Amino acid sequence: MQRVVYCLNLDTGRFEYISSAAAALFGLDADVVRDAGMELVSQHMLPGISTRSWHTSRKSRQPAPGSACR
């Protein structure tokens, strides 16, 4: 089993870094996976869920600036 090490920019949904193990996992060059970002990952790992809904759900969980954390 290989482990994929990555750094994901949560604002853009793009990978700033992804290890070469991603090539084995996705069958694509790691650079292609890095450039495609969460769009590619969601197609393979979360079928039926678009990145738009992923970003929307992530934003809805963020507290408004200046509000108390729950």
Distance bins in CASP14 RR format, pairs under 12 A and 6 or more apart:
PFRMAT RR
TARGET T0000
AUTHOR 0000-0000-0000
RMODE 2
METHOD distances of the structure
MODEL  1
1 21 0 0 0 0 1 0 0 0 0 0 0
1 24 0 0 0 0 1 0 0 0 0 0 0
1 25 0 0 0 0 0 1 0 0 0 0 0
2 19 0 0 0 0 1 0 0 0 0 0 0
2 20 0 0 0 0 1 0 0 0 0 0 0
2 21 1 1 0 0 0 0 0 0 0 0 0
2 22 0 0 0 0 1 0 0 0 0 0 0
2 23 0 0 0 0 1 0 0 0 0 0 0
2 24 1 0 1 0 0 0 0 0 0 0 0
2 25 1 0 0 1 0 0 0 0 0 0 0
2 26 0 0 0 0 0 1 0 0 0 0 0
2 27 0 0 0 0 0 1 0 0 0 0 0
2 30 0 0 0 0 0 1 0 0 0 0 0
3 18 0 0 0 0 0 1 0 0 0 0 0
3 19 1 0 0 1 0 0 0 0 0 0 0
3 20 0 0 0 0 0 1 0 0 0 0 0
3 21 1 0 0 1 0 0 0 0 0 0 0
3 22 0 0 0 0 0 1 0 0 0 0 0
3 24 0 0 0 0 0 1 0 0 0 0 0
3 25 0 0 0 0 1 0 0 0 0 0 0
4 15 0 0 0 0 1 0 0 0 0 0 0
4 17 0 0 0 0 0 1 0 0 0 0 0
4 18 1 0 0 1 0 0 0 0 0 0 0
4 19 1 0 1 0 0 0 0 0 0 0 0
4 20 0 0 0 0 1 0 0 0 0 0 0
4 21 1 0 1 0 0 0 0 0 0 0 0
4 22 1 0 1 0 0 0 0 0 0 0 0
4 23 0 0 0 0 1 0 0 0 0 0 0
4 24 0 0 0 0 1 0 0 0 0 0 0
4 25 1 0 1 0 0 0 0 0 0 0 0
4 26 0 0 0 0 1 0 0 0 0 0 0
4 30 0 0 0 0 1 0 0 0 0 0 0
4 33 0 0 0 0 1 0 0 0 0 0 0
4 34 0 0 0 0 0 1 0 0 0 0 0
4 41 0 0 0 0 1 0 0 0 0 0 0
4 45 0 0 0 0 0 1 0 0 0 0 0
5 15 0 0 0 0 0 1 0 0 0 0 0
5 16 0 0 0 0 0 1 0 0 0 0 0
5 17 1 0 0 1 0 0 0 0 0 0 0
5 18 1 0 0 1 0 0 0 0 0 0 0
5 19 1 0 1 0 0 0 0 0 0 0 0
5 20 0 0 0 0 1 0 0 0 0 0 0
5 21 1 0 0 1 0 0 0 0 0 0 0
5 22 0 0 0 0 1 0 0 0 0 0 0
5 25 0 0 0 0 0 1 0 0 0 0 0
5 30 0 0 0 0 0 1 0 0 0 0 0
5 34 0 0 0 0 0 1 0 0 0 0 0
6 13 0 0 0 0 0 1 0 0 0 0 0
6 14 0 0 0 0 0 1 0 0 0 0 0
6 15 1 0 1 0 0 0 0 0 0 0 0
6 16 0 0 0 0 1 0 0 0 0 0 0
6 17 1 0 0 1 0 0 0 0 0 0 0
6 18 1 0 1 0 0 0 0 0 0 0 0
6 19 1 0 0 1 0 0 0 0 0 0 0
6 20 0 0 0 0 0 1 0 0 0 0 0
6 21 0 0 0 0 1 0 0 0 0 0 0
6 22 1 0 0 1 0 0 0 0 0 0 0
6 25 0 0 0 0 0 1 0 0 0 0 0
6 26 0 0 0 0 0 1 0 0 0 0 0
6 30 0 0 0 0 1 0 0 0 0 0 0
6 33 0 0 0 0 1 0 0 0 0 0 0
6 34 0 0 0 0 1 0 0 0 0 0 0
6 37 0 0 0 0 1 0 0 0 0 0 0
6 38 0 0 0 0 0 1 0 0 0 0 0
6 41 0 0 0 0 1 0 0 0 0 0 0
7 13 0 0 0 0 0 1 0 0 0 0 0
7 14 0 0 0 0 1 0 0 0 0 0 0
7 15 1 0 0 1 0 0 0 0 0 0 0
7 16 1 0 1 0 0 0 0 0 0 0 0
7 17 1 0 1 0 0 0 0 0 0 0 0
7 18 1 0 0 1 0 0 0 0 0 0 0
7 19 0 0 0 0 1 0 0 0 0 0 0
7 34 0 0 0 0 1 0 0 0 0 0 0
7 37 0 0 0 0 0 1 0 0 0 0 0
8 14 1 0 0 1 0 0 0 0 0 0 0
8 15 1 0 1 0 0 0 0 0 0 0 0
8 16 1 0 0 1 0 0 0 0 0 0 0
8 17 0 0 0 0 1 0 0 0 0 0 0
8 18 0 0 0 0 1 0 0 0 0 0 0
8 22 0 0 0 0 0 1 0 0 0 0 0
8 33 0 0 0 0 0 1 0 0 0 0 0
8 34 0 0 0 0 0 1 0 0 0 0 0
8 37 1 0 0 1 0 0 0 0 0 0 0
8 38 1 0 0 1 0 0 0 0 0 0 0
8 41 0 0 0 0 1 0 0 0 0 0 0
8 51 0 0 0 0 0 1 0 0 0 0 0
8 54 0 0 0 0 0 1 0 0 0 0 0
8 58 0 0 0 0 0 1 0 0 0 0 0
9 15 1 0 0 1 0 0 0 0 0 0 0
9 16 1 0 1 0 0 0 0 0 0 0 0
9 17 0 0 0 0 1 0 0 0 0 0 0
9 18 0 0 0 0 0 1 0 0 0 0 0
9 34 0 0 0 0 0 1 0 0 0 0 0
9 37 0 0 0 0 1 0 0 0 0 0 0
9 38 0 0 0 0 1 0 0 0 0 0 0
9 55 0 0 0 0 0 1 0 0 0 0 0
10 16 0 0 0 0 0 1 0 0 0 0 0
10 37 0 0 0 0 0 1 0 0 0 0 0
10 38 0 0 0 0 1 0 0 0 0 0 0
10 51 0 0 0 0 0 1 0 0 0 0 0
10 54 0 0 0 0 0 1 0 0 0 0 0
10 55 0 0 0 0 1 0 0 0 0 0 0
10 58 1 0 0 1 0 0 0 0 0 0 0
10 59 0 0 0 0 1 0 0 0 0 0 0
10 61 0 0 0 0 0 1 0 0 0 0 0
10 62 0 0 0 0 1 0 0 0 0 0 0
11 38 0 0 0 0 0 1 0 0 0 0 0
11 55 0 0 0 0 1 0 0 0 0 0 0
11 58 0 0 0 0 1 0 0 0 0 0 0
11 59 0 0 0 0 0 1 0 0 0 0 0
11 62 0 0 0 0 0 1 0 0 0 0 0
12 35 0 0 0 0 0 1 0 0 0 0 0
12 37 0 0 0 0 1 0 0 0 0 0 0
12 38 0 0 0 0 1 0 0 0 0 0 0
12 39 0 0 0 0 0 1 0 0 0 0 0
12 51 0 0 0 0 0 1 0 0 0 0 0
12 55 0 0 0 0 1 0 0 0 0 0 0
12 58 0 0 0 0 0 1 0 0 0 0 0
13 34 0 0 0 0 0 1 0 0 0 0 0
13 35 0 0 0 0 0 1 0 0 0 0 0
13 36 0 0 0 0 0 1 0 0 0 0 0
13 37 1 0 1 0 0 0 0 0 0 0 0
13 38 1 0 1 0 0 0 0 0 0 0 0
13 39 0 0 0 0 1 0 0 0 0 0 0
13 40 0 0 0 0 0 1 0 0 0 0 0
13 41 0 0 0 0 1 0 0 0 0 0 0
13 42 0 0 0 0 1 0 0 0 0 0 0
13 51 1 0 0 1 0 0 0 0 0 0 0
13 52 0 0 0 0 0 1 0 0 0 0 0
13 54 0 0 0 0 1 0 0 0 0 0 0
13 55 1 0 0 1 0 0 0 0 0 0 0
13 58 0 0 0 0 1 0 0 0 0 0 0
13 59 0 0 0 0 0 1 0 0 0 0 0
14 33 0 0 0 0 0 1 0 0 0 0 0
14 34 1 0 0 1 0 0 0 0 0 0 0
14 35 1 0 0 1 0 0 0 0 0 0 0
14 36 0 0 0 0 1 0 0 0 0 0 0
14 37 1 0 1 0 0 0 0 0 0 0 0
14 38 1 0 0 1 0 0 0 0 0 0 0
14 39 0 0 0 0 1 0 0 0 0 0 0
14 40 0 0 0 0 0 1 0 0 0 0 0
14 41 0 0 0 0 0 1 0 0 0 0 0
14 51 0 0 0 0 0 1 0 0 0 0 0
14 55 0 0 0 0 0 1 0 0 0 0 0
15 22 0 0 0 0 1 0 0 0 0 0 0
15 26 0 0 0 0 0 1 0 0 0 0 0
15 30 0 0 0 0 1 0 0 0 0 0 0
15 31 0 0 0 0 1 0 0 0 0 0 0
15 32 0 0 0 0 0 1 0 0 0 0 0
15 33 1 0 0 1 0 0 0 0 0 0 0
15 34 1 0 1 0 0 0 0 0 0 0 0
15 35 0 0 0 0 1 0 0 0 0 0 0
15 36 0 0 0 0 1 0 0 0 0 0 0
15 37 1 0 1 0 0 0 0 0 0 0 0
15 38 0 0 0 0 1 0 0 0 0 0 0
15 39 0 0 0 0 0 1 0 0 0 0 0
15 40 0 0 0 0 1 0 0 0 0 0 0
15 41 0 0 0 0 1 0 0 0 0 0 0
16 34 0 0 0 0 1 0 0 0 0 0 0
16 35 0 0 0 0 0 1 0 0 0 0 0
16 37 0 0 0 0 0 1 0 0 0 0 0
17 30 0 0 0 0 1 0 0 0 0 0 0
17 31 0 0 0 0 0 1 0 0 0 0 0
17 33 0 0 0 0 0 1 0 0 0 0 0
17 34 1 0 0 1 0 0 0 0 0 0 0
17 35 0 0 0 0 0 1 0 0 0 0 0
17 37 0 0 0 0 0 1 0 0 0 0 0
18 24 0 0 0 0 0 1 0 0 0 0 0
18 25 0 0 0 0 1 0 0 0 0 0 0
18 26 0 0 0 0 1 0 0 0 0 0 0
18 28 0 0 0 0 0 1 0 0 0 0 0
18 29 0 0 0 0 0 1 0 0 0 0 0
18 30 1 0 1 0 0 0 0 0 0 0 0
18 31 0 0 0 0 1 0 0 0 0 0 0
18 32 0 0 0 0 1 0 0 0 0 0 0
18 33 1 0 1 0 0 0 0 0 0 0 0
18 34 1 0 1 0 0 0 0 0 0 0 0
18 35 0 0 0 0 1 0 0 0 0 0 0
18 36 0 0 0 0 1 0 0 0 0 0 0
18 37 0 0 0 0 1 0 0 0 0 0 0
18 38 0 0 0 0 0 1 0 0 0 0 0
18 40 0 0 0 0 0 1 0 0 0 0 0
18 41 0 0 0 0 1 0 0 0 0 0 0
19 25 0 0 0 0 1 0 0 0 0 0 0
19 26 0 0 0 0 0 1 0 0 0 0 0
19 30 1 0 0 1 0 0 0 0 0 0 0
19 31 0 0 0 0 0 1 0 0 0 0 0
19 33 0 0 0 0 1 0 0 0 0 0 0
19 34 0 0 0 0 1 0 0 0 0 0 0
20 26 0 0 0 0 0 1 0 0 0 0 0
20 27 0 0 0 0 0 1 0 0 0 0 0
20 28 0 0 0 0 0 1 0 0 0 0 0
20 29 0 0 0 0 1 0 0 0 0 0 0
20 30 1 0 1 0 0 0 0 0 0 0 0
20 31 0 0 0 0 1 0 0 0 0 0 0
20 32 0 0 0 0 0 1 0 0 0 0 0
20 33 0 0 0 0 1 0 0 0 0 0 0
20 34 0 0 0 0 0 1 0 0 0 0 0
21 27 0 0 0 0 0 1 0 0 0 0 0
21 28 0 0 0 0 0 1 0 0 0 0 0
21 30 1 0 0 1 0 0 0 0 0 0 0
21 33 0 0 0 0 0 1 0 0 0 0 0
22 28 1 0 0 1 0 0 0 0 0 0 0
22 29 0 0 0 0 1 0 0 0 0 0 0
22 30 1 0 1 0 0 0 0 0 0 0 0
22 31 0 0 0 0 1 0 0 0 0 0 0
22 32 0 0 0 0 1 0 0 0 0 0 0
22 33 1 0 1 0 0 0 0 0 0 0 0
22 34 1 0 0 1 0 0 0 0 0 0 0
22 35 0 0 0 0 0 1 0 0 0 0 0
22 36 0 0 0 0 0 1 0 0 0 0 0
22 37 0 0 0 0 0 1 0 0 0 0 0
22 40 0 0 0 0 1 0 0 0 0 0 0
22 41 0 0 0 0 1 0 0 0 0 0 0
22 44 0 0 0 0 0 1 0 0 0 0 0
22 45 0 0 0 0 0 1 0 0 0 0 0
23 29 1 0 1 0 0 0 0 0 0 0 0
23 30 1 0 1 0 0 0 0 0 0 0 0
23 31 0 0 0 0 1 0 0 0 0 0 0
23 32 0 0 0 0 1 0 0 0 0 0 0
23 33 1 0 0 1 0 0 0 0 0 0 0
23 34 0 0 0 0 0 1 0 0 0 0 0
24 30 0 0 0 0 1 0 0 0 0 0 0
24 33 0 0 0 0 0 1 0 0 0 0 0
25 33 0 0 0 0 1 0 0 0 0 0 0
25 40 0 0 0 0 0 1 0 0 0 0 0
25 41 0 0 0 0 1 0 0 0 0 0 0
25 44 0 0 0 0 1 0 0 0 0 0 0
25 45 0 0 0 0 1 0 0 0 0 0 0
26 32 0 0 0 0 1 0 0 0 0 0 0
26 33 1 0 1 0 0 0 0 0 0 0 0
26 34 0 0 0 0 0 1 0 0 0 0 0
26 36 0 0 0 0 1 0 0 0 0 0 0
26 37 0 0 0 0 0 1 0 0 0 0 0
26 40 1 0 0 1 0 0 0 0 0 0 0
26 41 0 0 0 0 1 0 0 0 0 0 0
26 43 0 0 0 0 1 0 0 0 0 0 0
26 44 1 0 0 1 0 0 0 0 0 0 0
26 45 0 0 0 0 1 0 0 0 0 0 0
27 33 0 0 0 0 1 0 0 0 0 0 0
27 40 0 0 0 0 0 1 0 0 0 0 0
27 44 0 0 0 0 1 0 0 0 0 0 0
28 34 0 0 0 0 1 0 0 0 0 0 0
28 35 0 0 0 0 0 1 0 0 0 0 0
28 36 0 0 0 0 1 0 0 0 0 0 0
28 37 0 0 0 0 0 1 0 0 0 0 0
28 40 1 0 0 1 0 0 0 0 0 0 0
28 41 0 0 0 0 0 1 0 0 0 0 0
28 43 0 0 0 0 0 1 0 0 0 0 0
28 44 0 0 0 0 1 0 0 0 0 0 0
29 35 0 0 0 0 1 0 0 0 0 0 0
29 36 0 0 0 0 0 1 0 0 0 0 0
29 40 0 0 0 0 0 1 0 0 0 0 0
30 36 0 0 0 0 0 1 0 0 0 0 0
30 37 0 0 0 0 0 1 0 0 0 0 0
30 40 0 0 0 0 0 1 0 0 0 0 0
31 37 0 0 0 0 0 1 0 0 0 0 0
31 40 0 0 0 0 0 1 0 0 0 0 0
32 39 0 0 0 0 0 1 0 0 0 0 0
32 40 1 0 0 1 0 0 0 0 0 0 0
32 41 0 0 0 0 0 1 0 0 0 0 0
33 39 0 0 0 0 0 1 0 0 0 0 0
33 40 1 0 0 1 0 0 0 0 0 0 0
33 41 1 0 0 1 0 0 0 0 0 0 0
33 43 0 0 0 0 0 1 0 0 0 0 0
33 44 0 0 0 0 1 0 0 0 0 0 0
33 45 0 0 0 0 0 1 0 0 0 0 0
34 40 0 0 0 0 1 0 0 0 0 0 0
34 41 0 0 0 0 0 1 0 0 0 0 0
36 42 0 0 0 0 1 0 0 0 0 0 0
36 43 0 0 0 0 1 0 0 0 0 0 0
36 44 0 0 0 0 0 1 0 0 0 0 0
36 51 0 0 0 0 0 1 0 0 0 0 0
37 43 0 0 0 0 0 1 0 0 0 0 0
37 44 0 0 0 0 0 1 0 0 0 0 0
37 45 0 0 0 0 0 1 0 0 0 0 0
37 51 0 0 0 0 1 0 0 0 0 0 0
37 54 0 0 0 0 0 1 0 0 0 0 0
38 44 0 0 0 0 0 1 0 0 0 0 0
38 45 0 0 0 0 1 0 0 0 0 0 0
38 46 0 0 0 0 1 0 0 0 0 0 0
38 49 0 0 0 0 0 1 0 0 0 0 0
38 50 0 0 0 0 1 0 0 0 0 0 0
38 51 1 0 1 0 0 0 0 0 0 0 0
38 52 0 0 0 0 0 1 0 0 0 0 0
38 53 0 0 0 0 0 1 0 0 0 0 0
38 54 1 0 0 1 0 0 0 0 0 0 0
38 55 0 0 0 0 1 0 0 0 0 0 0
38 58 0 0 0 0 0 1 0 0 0 0 0
39 45 0 0 0 0 0 1 0 0 0 0 0
39 46 0 0 0 0 0 1 0 0 0 0 0
39 49 0 0 0 0 0 1 0 0 0 0 0
39 50 0 0 0 0 1 0 0 0 0 0 0
39 51 1 0 1 0 0 0 0 0 0 0 0
39 52 0 0 0 0 1 0 0 0 0 0 0
39 54 0 0 0 0 1 0 0 0 0 0 0
39 55 0 0 0 0 0 1 0 0 0 0 0
40 46 0 0 0 0 0 1 0 0 0 0 0
40 51 0 0 0 0 1 0 0 0 0 0 0
41 47 0 0 0 0 0 1 0 0 0 0 0
41 49 0 0 0 0 0 1 0 0 0 0 0
41 50 0 0 0 0 0 1 0 0 0 0 0
41 51 0 0 0 0 1 0 0 0 0 0 0
41 54 0 0 0 0 1 0 0 0 0 0 0
42 48 0 0 0 0 1 0 0 0 0 0 0
42 49 1 0 1 0 0 0 0 0 0 0 0
42 50 1 0 0 1 0 0 0 0 0 0 0
42 51 1 0 1 0 0 0 0 0 0 0 0
42 52 0 0 0 0 1 0 0 0 0 0 0
42 53 0 0 0 0 1 0 0 0 0 0 0
42 54 1 0 0 1 0 0 0 0 0 0 0
42 55 0 0 0 0 0 1 0 0 0 0 0
42 57 0 0 0 0 0 1 0 0 0 0 0
43 49 0 0 0 0 1 0 0 0 0 0 0
43 50 0 0 0 0 1 0 0 0 0 0 0
43 51 0 0 0 0 1 0 0 0 0 0 0
43 54 0 0 0 0 0 1 0 0 0 0 0
45 51 0 0 0 0 0 1 0 0 0 0 0
45 54 0 0 0 0 0 1 0 0 0 0 0
46 53 0 0 0 0 1 0 0 0 0 0 0
46 54 1 0 0 1 0 0 0 0 0 0 0
46 57 0 0 0 0 0 1 0 0 0 0 0
48 54 0 0 0 0 0 1 0 0 0 0 0
49 55 0 0 0 0 0 1 0 0 0 0 0
49 56 0 0 0 0 0 1 0 0 0 0 0
49 57 0 0 0 0 1 0 0 0 0 0 0
49 58 0 0 0 0 0 1 0 0 0 0 0
50 56 0 0 0 0 1 0 0 0 0 0 0
50 57 0 0 0 0 0 1 0 0 0 0 0
51 57 0 0 0 0 0 1 0 0 0 0 0
51 58 0 0 0 0 0 1 0 0 0 0 0
52 58 0 0 0 0 0 1 0 0 0 0 0
52 59 0 0 0 0 0 1 0 0 0 0 0
53 59 0 0 0 0 0 1 0 0 0 0 0
53 60 0 0 0 0 0 1 0 0 0 0 0
54 60 0 0 0 0 0 1 0 0 0 0 0
54 61 0 0 0 0 0 1 0 0 0 0 0
55 61 0 0 0 0 0 1 0 0 0 0 0
55 62 0 0 0 0 0 1 0 0 0 0 0
56 62 0 0 0 0 0 1 0 0 0 0 0
61 69 0 0 0 0 0 1 0 0 0 0 0
61 70 0 0 0 0 0 1 0 0 0 0 0
62 69 0 0 0 0 0 1 0 0 0 0 0
62 70 0 0 0 0 0 1 0 0 0 0 0
63 69 1 0 0 1 0 0 0 0 0 0 0
63 70 1 0 0 1 0 0 0 0 0 0 0
64 70 0 0 0 0 0 1 0 0 0 0 0
END
